[in-house]
């Protein structure tokens, strides 16, 4: 069991253009007994953290969880062979190549779109036996303490859990031209 709480900020919306439309997804928020972080593609839930208040806009996360997390079999997150992304020679469009979100001289707000590198990242897709997911979000789940995953229903989000919380990630429908990494899950029985 991990003694430190995972940082929820990497699971929040960080794309500056999208934040203008959905600013309430830019930081974690608390509802009832839980604190949530989401960017619209991945959703993480942990026991309530008092540092985060209610969302700035109504969010229906409780009903999503009630429907999807009942009676699920989890598997340890399998190893992934191969790099999840390659760095392009072009500047990151989110931070304009700075590696930080703002252009203030002492900005320490690392750009999550490029992981602070200032270069555009070209992510692969991860194909599990039941669906395909963006490696950008899979890598965030795999970095959590003791991650486990569950098979998802057709076109539905994949549940995952980790020491200290759980979450959901949306599968991809279209991934033409992206590098595919096939990942076996030995424990999975269709």
Secondary structure as a PSIPRED ss2 file (coil, helix, strand):
# PSIPRED VFORMAT (PSIPRED V4.0)

   1 X C   1.000  0.000  0.000
   2 X C   1.000  0.000  0.000
   3 X C   1.000  0.000  0.000
   4 X C   1.000  0.000  0.000
   5 X C   1.000  0.000  0.000
   6 X C   1.000  0.000  0.000
   7 X C   1.000  0.000  0.000
   8 X C   1.000  0.000  0.000
   9 X H   0.000  1.000  0.000
  10 X H   0.000  1.000  0.000
  11 X H   0.000  1.000  0.000
  12 X C   1.000  0.000  0.000
  13 X C   1.000  0.000  0.000
  14 X C   1.000  0.000  0.000
  15 X C   1.000  0.000  0.000
  16 X H   0.000  1.000  0.000
  17 X H   0.000  1.000  0.000
  18 X H   0.000  1.000  0.000
  19 X H   0.000  1.000  0.000
  20 X H   0.000  1.000  0.000
  21 X H   0.000  1.000  0.000
  22 X C   1.000  0.000  0.000
  23 X H   0.000  1.000  0.000
  24 X H   0.000  1.000  0.000
  25 X H   0.000  1.000  0.000
  26 X C   1.000  0.000  0.000
  27 X C   1.000  0.000  0.000
  28 X C   1.000  0.000  0.000
  29 X E   0.000  0.000  1.000
  30 X E   0.000  0.000  1.000
  31 X E   0.000  0.000  1.000
  32 X C   1.000  0.000  0.000
  33 X C   1.000  0.000  0.000
  34 X E   0.000  0.000  1.000
  35 X E   0.000  0.000  1.000
  36 X E   0.000  0.000  1.000
  37 X E   0.000  0.000  1.000
  38 X E   0.000  0.000  1.000
  39 X C   1.000  0.000  0.000
  40 X C   1.000  0.000  0.000
  41 X C   1.000  0.000  0.000
  42 X E   0.000  0.000  1.000
  43 X E   0.000  0.000  1.000
  44 X E   0.000  0.000  1.000
  45 X E   0.000  0.000  1.000
  46 X E   0.000  0.000  1.000
  47 X E   0.000  0.000  1.000
  48 X C   1.000  0.000  0.000
  49 X C   1.000  0.000  0.000
  50 X C   1.000  0.000  0.000
  51 X C   1.000  0.000  0.000
  52 X C   1.000  0.000  0.000
  53 X C   1.000  0.000  0.000
  54 X C   1.000  0.000  0.000
  55 X C   1.000  0.000  0.000
  56 X C   1.000  0.000  0.000
  57 X C   1.000  0.000  0.000
  58 X C   1.000  0.000  0.000
  59 X C   1.000  0.000  0.000
  60 X C   1.000  0.000  0.000
  61 X H   0.000  1.000  0.000
  62 X H   0.000  1.000  0.000
  63 X H   0.000  1.000  0.000
  64 X H   0.000  1.000  0.000
  65 X H   0.000  1.000  0.000
  66 X H   0.000  1.000  0.000
  67 X H   0.000  1.000  0.000
  68 X H   0.000  1.000  0.000
  69 X C   1.000  0.000  0.000
  70 X C   1.000  0.000  0.000
  71 X C   1.000  0.000  0.000
  72 X C   1.000  0.000  0.000
  73 X C   1.000  0.000  0.000
  74 X C   1.000  0.000  0.000
  75 X E   0.000  0.000  1.000
  76 X E   0.000  0.000  1.000
  77 X C   1.000  0.000  0.000
  78 X C   1.000  0.000  0.000
  79 X C   1.000  0.000  0.000
  80 X C   1.000  0.000  0.000
  81 X C   1.000  0.000  0.000
  82 X C   1.000  0.000  0.000
  83 X C   1.000  0.000  0.000
  84 X C   1.000  0.000  0.000
  85 X E   0.000  0.000  1.000
  86 X E   0.000  0.000  1.000
  87 X E   0.000  0.000  1.000
  88 X E   0.000  0.000  1.000
  89 X E   0.000  0.000  1.000
  90 X E   0.000  0.000  1.000
  91 X E   0.000  0.000  1.000
  92 X C   1.000  0.000  0.000
  93 X C   1.000  0.000  0.000
  94 X C   1.000  0.000  0.000
  95 X C   1.000  0.000  0.000
  96 X C   1.000  0.000  0.000
  97 X C   1.000  0.000  0.000
  98 X C   1.000  0.000  0.000
  99 X C   1.000  0.000  0.000
 100 X E   0.000  0.000  1.000
 101 X C   1.000  0.000  0.000
 102 X C   1.000  0.000  0.000
 103 X C   1.000  0.000  0.000
 104 X C   1.000  0.000  0.000
 105 X C   1.000  0.000  0.000
 106 X C   1.000  0.000  0.000
 107 X C   1.000  0.000  0.000
 108 X C   1.000  0.000  0.000
 109 X C   1.000  0.000  0.000
 110 X E   0.000  0.000  1.000
 111 X C   1.000  0.000  0.000
 112 X C   1.000  0.000  0.000
 113 X C   1.000  0.000  0.000
 114 X C   1.000  0.000  0.000
 115 X C   1.000  0.000  0.000
 116 X C   1.000  0.000  0.000
 117 X C   1.000  0.000  0.000
 118 X C   1.000  0.000  0.000
 119 X E   0.000  0.000  1.000
 120 X E   0.000  0.000  1.000
 121 X E   0.000  0.000  1.000
 122 X E   0.000  0.000  1.000
 123 X E   0.000  0.000  1.000
 124 X C   1.000  0.000  0.000
 125 X E   0.000  0.000  1.000
 126 X E   0.000  0.000  1.000
 127 X E   0.000  0.000  1.000
 128 X C   1.000  0.000  0.000
 129 X C   1.000  0.000  0.000
 130 X C   1.000  0.000  0.000
 131 X C   1.000  0.000  0.000
 132 X E   0.000  0.000  1.000
 133 X E   0.000  0.000  1.000
 134 X E   0.000  0.000  1.000
 135 X H   0.000  1.000  0.000
 136 X H   0.000  1.000  0.000
 137 X H   0.000  1.000  0.000
 138 X H   0.000  1.000  0.000
 139 X H   0.000  1.000  0.000
 140 X H   0.000  1.000  0.000
 141 X H   0.000  1.000  0.000
 142 X H   0.000  1.000  0.000
 143 X C   1.000  0.000  0.000
 144 X C   1.000  0.000  0.000
 145 X C   1.000  0.000  0.000
 146 X C   1.000  0.000  0.000
 147 X C   1.000  0.000  0.000
 148 X E   0.000  0.000  1.000
 149 X E   0.000  0.000  1.000
 150 X C   1.000  0.000  0.000
 151 X C   1.000  0.000  0.000
 152 X C   1.000  0.000  0.000
 153 X C   1.000  0.000  0.000
 154 X C   1.000  0.000  0.000
 155 X C   1.000  0.000  0.000
 156 X C   1.000  0.000  0.000
 157 X C   1.000  0.000  0.000
 158 X E   0.000  0.000  1.000
 159 X E   0.000  0.000  1.000
 160 X E   0.000  0.000  1.000
 161 X E   0.000  0.000  1.000
 162 X E   0.000  0.000  1.000
 163 X C   1.000  0.000  0.000
 164 X C   1.000  0.000  0.000
 165 X E   0.000  0.000  1.000
 166 X E   0.000  0.000  1.000
 167 X E   0.000  0.000  1.000
 168 X E   0.000  0.000  1.000
 169 X E   0.000  0.000  1.000
 170 X C   1.000  0.000  0.000
 171 X C   1.000  0.000  0.000
 172 X C   1.000  0.000  0.000
 173 X C   1.000  0.000  0.000
 174 X C   1.000  0.000  0.000
 175 X C   1.000  0.000  0.000
 176 X C   1.000  0.000  0.000
 177 X C   1.000  0.000  0.000
 178 X C   1.000  0.000  0.000
 179 X C   1.000  0.000  0.000
 180 X E   0.000  0.000  1.000
 181 X E   0.000  0.000  1.000
 182 X E   0.000  0.000  1.000
 183 X C   1.000  0.000  0.000
 184 X C   1.000  0.000  0.000
 185 X C   1.000  0.000  0.000
 186 X C   1.000  0.000  0.000
 187 X C   1.000  0.000  0.000
 188 X C   1.000  0.000  0.000
 189 X C   1.000  0.000  0.000
 190 X C   1.000  0.000  0.000
